[in-house]
Amino acid sequence: MHHRHYPVEGVGLGLRRDFFDEILNTPDLAIDFMEIAPENWLHFGGRQGKQLRTLTERWPFLCHGLSLDLGGPHPLDEDYVRELKTFFDQHQIRAYTEHLSYCGDSGHLYDLMPIPFTEEAVHYVASRIRRVQDILERKIGIENVSFYAMPSQEMTEQQFVTAVLEEADCDLLFDVNNTYVNSINHGYSAYNYMDSMPSDRIVYLHMAGHFDEAEDLKIDTHGQPVKQEVWELLEQTYQRHGVIPTLLERDFNIPPMDELMREVEQIRHCQERVLNKKRAEGVG
């Protein structure tokens, strides 16, 4: 069950402008793949377009979108989806994922709103995902998001996510940190949630830091180092679903490269630990 073919392997890093030049000038950086938000790069031609091409020729790249608005009320922007398709071809993008949410009107990341967990919303979102997949002629992955207001609930988040995956026949980008954050904020078991996700749909994992606002309130900022509890959940995820390619995200308070690379290495050690353990047990 763990032998699905992943679009990339190993450990990745989300590419940010803060360290773009440094990455450009460090060809031997010990990462296996990178991820970008396509909307930030779509319209760069000239020098920046060429520089990005240098990187996408050097490493496998994934795209993680912010603005497709899968759960939103507005019609899908199909022209945008076609632009994405061209961009993916230009840069040999290995996989494309989006948030399972809708965008607030101000367009900030914190305004990604949860979709109501209802049967009706499952059908609505799944049909939009299928349309996107038809245009792109590839499966996309959806990411489980962190949310703060509890949407109206006919079903649990876990039931909702798995129902969408099933009906849209799409993949899952499993965010380990979001799972931990939501489990604390909404009082459920992060382990049970992770355990119930379908192994054969997971394309890769996200790791990130969060901010401890209070004992029972965590804010998913991507601005801190990864917390110990999230490292533990990562290891459990590997134990349960196999050693899945994993990407580190950092969006704010970006530290020097060597500090980021330490977290990348920590993911790598975790992968190796679990692989060795599985080998010793004769699995995997």
N, C-alpha and C positions, 0 to 999 in steps of 0.2 A: 504493500500500500504506500510505501514511501518512495517508490521508484519513479515518480513523475519526472518529466523532463522540464527543468527550470530554464527560464530565458537567459539567466546569468548564473554565475556561481561565486561562492566565497563571500567577501565582505565589500560593501560599497559605501560611498560618501555622497551626500547631497551637495551638488556644486552650487556655490554662492559667489556673487561678484566680489565679496570681500577677499576671497583667496584665489580668484580666477587666475591672476597673473602668476601667482606662486605655483599653482598647479601646472600652468603652461610651461613654466621653466623648471619643473621637477619631473622629468620623464620617468624616473624610476620609483615613483611613489608606490608604496606597497598597498595599493587598493586594486580590487578586481573589476569594479564597475562604478559608474556614476549615474546620478539621477538629476534631471532638471525639470523645472516647471516650464512647459513649452511656451506659455504665454509670454514669458520673460525673454524669449529668444527668437520667436517666430519671425519678427520683422527686421532682424539684423542682417543686413547684407554687408558688403565691404569688409573692412578689417576685422570687425567682431565676428562676422559670419565665418570668415576664414579661420579665425582663431578657434571658434567652436568646432569647426570641421577638423582642425588639427587634433583636438581632444577626442572627438567621436571616432576618429580613425585609430586613436591610440587605445581607447578603452571601449568596452561595450557600454551603451547608454540606455537608460530607461527614462520615460517621461511620466511625471506625476502632475496631473492638471489641477487647477484651482477654480476654473470658471465655467465648466461645462454645465453646472447647475442641474444635475440629474433629477433632483427632487423639486425643482422650482416650478412656478406656475406658467412661466413664459415658454413659448414654443422653442424647441431645440434650435440652436444656431447651426444649421447644417452647412452653411458656407464655411464657418469656422472649422467644423469637423473635416471638411475637405482640405482646408489649408493644413490642418494637422497631418492629414494623410501624406501630403506632399513633403512636409517637414520630416515625417518619420522615414520616408523613403530616402531623402537626402542624407540623413544621418544614421541610417540603419538602426533605428530605435528598436530595441528588443522587446519591449512591453510598454503598454500605456495603461495607467491607472487614474482613477478619479475618486473624489470624496463621495461617500454615500450621504449627501446632504444637499441643502440648497443655500445659495449665497445671499447674504443680507445685502441691502441696497448700497451700503457704503463700500462693499468689496473688500473689507478687511478679513483676514483669516479668522479672527475671533468671532466674526459674524456668520460663520458657517452654521446654519441652524439645523437641528435634527429634523428628520422627516417624521411625521406622526407614524407610530408603529401600528398601522392598520392594514387590513386585507386590501382595501382600496388603494392605499399607497403602494403596496407591493406590486399590484398590477400596473399602476401608473409608471413607477420607476423602472420596472422590468421592461416595459414596452419601449421606453426611451433608451434604455441600455441596448436593447436589441436593434433599434434603429441606428444607433451609433456604430454598433458592430457591423451592421450591413454596409454602411458607408465606408468604414475603414477596412472592411474585409479581414477583420481579425477580432479575436476576443479581447475584451478589455478587463481590467481588474477594478474592483471597487474596494475602498478602504473604510473600515469601521472607524467612525469619527468620535472625538470626545465631545460631550454636550453637557450643558449646565442646567438648562430648563428641561424638565421632563416632558417630552411630547405626549399627546394623548395616546393611551396605550390599550389596544385590544390584545396585544401580544408583547412578549418581552423583546428587548433589543436583539437577543440571540435568535429568537424565532424569526424576527423580522429580517435580519441579515441573511440567515440561511434560506428563507423563503425567496428572497430576491435573487440570490445566487442560483437557486434551482430554476426559478421561472425565467430568468434572463439567460440562463446557461452561460454565465460569465465567471471570471476568476475573482479571487480575493487577495487583496494586499492586506495582510494582517498586521495591525499596528499594536505592538506589545505594550507600549507606554499608554496609548489611549485606553486599552483594555484595563490596565491597572488603575488609571485615573478615574474612569467611569465606575469601576468596582467600588472604589472608596466613596466617590461622590453619591452613588446611587445604591450602595449597600448590597452588592451581590458578590459572588465568588469569582475572582478573575480566573482562577484555575478552571472552574467548571465551564465558564464562558469559552475560554481557549480550547478546552477539551472537546467541546461540542462542535467546533468549526470543522468543515470537511477538508481533510488533508489533501485530497486530490485536486482541490481548487486553489490552494494557496500558491501564489507565484513568487512572492518574497515577503520579507518582514521589514517593518520600520522600528527603529529604536530611537528614543529621544529623551530629553530631560523634561521635568515639569517643576512647577513651583509649589511649595507647600504653603498654601494660604492659611490653612488651619489643619487641625488633626483630621477633620472629616471633609476638608475641601482642598482639592488639588487642581491647579490650573496648568493646562497643557501648553507651555510657552515655547518649547524648543529653545530655551535660553539658558539652560543649566546642564551640568553634567548628568548622565544617566544615574538614577537612584538605585540603591542596592536591591530594593524589592523588585524593580523592573529587570535587573540582571537575573534575579532568581526566576522570574516568570519566563524570561528568554530561555534559560536552561531547561525549564519544564516543557516549554513549547517544542524545543528540539527533541526532548525525550519522547514526547507524544506524537509529533508529526514528522520527525526526521530532521536532519540538519539542513535547514532551508537558507538560501542566500539572504543576507541581512544587511540593511542599509542604515547608516547613522545620519540623522537629521540634526542640524543646528542652525537656527535662524537669527538668533539675537545674542548679544554678548559673545560674539564669536571669538574664541581664544586663539592663540598662536597655533599654527599648523601642527607642531609636534605634540601639543596637548590633545588636539582632535585625533591625531594618529594613535595616541595612547588608547583612546576609547575604541578606535577601529581594531587595534590589536587585541583589546579585551574581548571584543566580539569573536575574533579569530580564535583566541584561546578557548573560549566557551565552546565554539564549534568543534575544535580538536578534542577537548575533554569528552564531549558527548560521543563523538565518533569513536574514540579509543575505548570508551566504556561499552558502546554497542558492539565493537569488534570483539572485545573481551567476552561479552555475553553471547557472541556468535550471531548477532542480528545486524541489519543495516547493510 
